[in-house]
Amino acid sequence: MSDHIQIGDISPRVQHIGDGTQTVFTFPFPIFKDEDLEVYINGTLKTLASDYTITGAGASSGGE
């Protein structure tokens, strides 16, 4: 039997404040696939692959 994502009692929203040098930001909740996560910068929805990448899809602990 394969492993399953564990869904915890955590808000599926994180807000980070950039400092102009940090390029990796974490999210502490599971997503099933990269497209399940939306990234906004200054209220503008960004495009996966051209504006940002995701690691950790399918992991219970979240990703970056």
N, C-alpha and C positions, 0 to 999 in steps of 0.2 A: 504494500500500500504506500502511495506517495505521501509526502508531507503536505500539510495544509497551512495556509496563512492563518495566524492567530489574530483575531480582531479584538483589541483591548478597548477599555473605556477611556479614550483620549480624543480630543478635538482634532478633526482632520483639516486643520488650518494652522499655518505658521506664518508669522510675519518677521522678516529680518530687515535690519537697517544696514545698508551697505556703507563701507568706508572708502570705497574707491580702489582698495587693494585686495580684499577678500573675494575669491571667485567660487568657493564651494560653500554651499549652505545645506544643512541637514533638514530632513523631515522625519519625525519620530513615529509615524503611523504607516501601516501597510497600504500598498497600492497593488493592483493585480497586473497592470501593464503601464508602460511609460505614458501613454496617452491619457491615463486617469488623473494625472497631475497637471494643473494649470499654473503657469507662472505669470504674474503681473508685475510690471515695473512702472511706478508712478501712475497706476490705474490702467495701463495699457497691457492687454493680453499679448504675451510673447509666443513665438512659434517654436515648437519642439524641433530639435536637430539644427535649425539655423540660428536660433537665439540662445538655446540652452540644451544640455543633455542631462539624462537622469541615470543614476545607478541605484540598484536596490529594489526594483520592481519584483514583486513576488516574495520579498523578505518580510517576515513578521515585525521586525524591528525598524522598518523604514529604510531610508537611504539618503542619498545626496543629489 
